[in-house]
């Protein structure tokens, strides 16, 4: 399903879409086209893209591409799929009750869950916030054990 969404494989493309998406939420899905959970998320994203098109843009980033490794390292993409949100070139964070507020790790359960999250990010961004609360109940938020290592 990722073929229905813009597929970014170069750092220049990612830079450009982050910079050029104005007054809309940008959702970047980091993952692999061959991963089953990524395909499930891509299905939800592609079905939702039209409904959120007035206030959001959705694109997928292939983490296996050598050129985007700077973003993979910067956002610490260790589990796929991971979705990162931007608004007017600012990284938007979400407090979803997990240890990591910088990205959404895992797939959304339903199309409506994705729409609710993107709408919450958009409403918070329009109020000037850089971190928003997750509108989903805790049982519909994917739980992962995130391990942090000291450098």
N, C-alpha and C positions, 0 to 999 in steps of 0.2 A: 504493500500500500504506500510505501514511501515514494513511489513514482508519481503519486498524485500531489505531492508537496514539493516545494523548492528544495533541492538537494545541494548542500554546500560542501565542497571538498577542498577548498583553498582558503587560506587565512585572509586573503584579500576579499573574497566573497563574504566571509563572516564579518570582517571589519566594515565592509560597505553596507550590509543589511542592518547592522547595529547602528551605524551612523545615520543612515537614510530613513529609518523607520521613525516617523515623527507623529506625536499625539496618538500612538497606538502601542499596545503591549506587543512585544516581540517574544515569541516562545521558540527557543532553540532546543530541539530534542537531540541530545548526544547519544549515539548508539551505533549498532551495526544492523545492516539490512538483513543479515542472515539469522539474527537472534529472534527467538520465538516471542519473547516478551516485548521486544522492540516492534515486531510486526503487529502485536496486539495493540500497543500504544499508537502506532502509525494509523491503524484502522480507526481508532477513536479520534485521532487528530484530523485525519482527512475527512471524516464525516462531520466534524465540528467546525472545520475551517470556514465554511460558508456562513454558518450561523454567527461566528464571532468576527467576521470580516470587517465589520464597522468599527471595532475597537481593538482588534488584534491581528497579527500576522504570525503564521506558523511556518517554520522551516526545520529541516532535519540536517544534522551534521554527522558525517561518517567519521568516527573516532579512529579508524584505521588509516585514514589519510595522513601522510607524513606532514603535510603543510598545516594542519590544524592542531598539532600536538601542543602548541603553546597554550591554546585554550583548554585542552584536556588537562594539562598540568595546572594551569591557573585555577580552574574550577574544581580540581581534584576529582575528576571523573574516574572513579574506580569501579563503580557498579553501573551497569546499563540496564534499561534506559535511564537517563537523567535529563530532566528538563530545567532550563535556566530561563528566567524572565528578565526582560529589559523594558524600560520606558524612557523615551527620549535619550537614548544612549547611556542611561543610568541602570546599573544592576539592581533589580528589585529582589528583595529577600522575603521569605514567608515563614512565619512561626507556625509550624504544624505539629508542635509537640515532640519533634525529633531533635537530635543533637545538631543537625546541620540545617541552617536556615538559608543557605546560599542556593540550594537547588531542590527540586522535587525528584526523589529517587523512586523508580518503579513506574508502573503503569497506573492509569486511573481506572477505577472499576467500571464507570459508565461515562457516556458522552456528557451527561448533565454534570457529573463531578468536575470534568475538565472545564466546562463552560462556567461553572460557579467559581472555580479557582481563578480563571483568567479575569472574570468580572470583578472579583475581589481585588486582584492586583491592579486592575484598571481604576477602580474607584479610589483605592488608596493612593495611587500615583497622581490622580487628578487633585487630590487633597495635599499633595506635596510630601507624602510619606515614602520612605525608602524600604520599610518593612511593614508587612501586613499580616493579619491573623488569618489562618486557614479557615474557610467557612464550612469545611466538611467535618462530620462527626468523627471521633477518634477511630471507630471501627472501620472506616473506609479510607484510612490513611495507611499506606504500606509501611511496614516496620522492617527495618534492616539494622543489623548490628554493625555500626560504623566503627572501624578501628583507626586510631590516629597514631602515627609514629613520629617520634622526635627526630629532627634532622641534625 
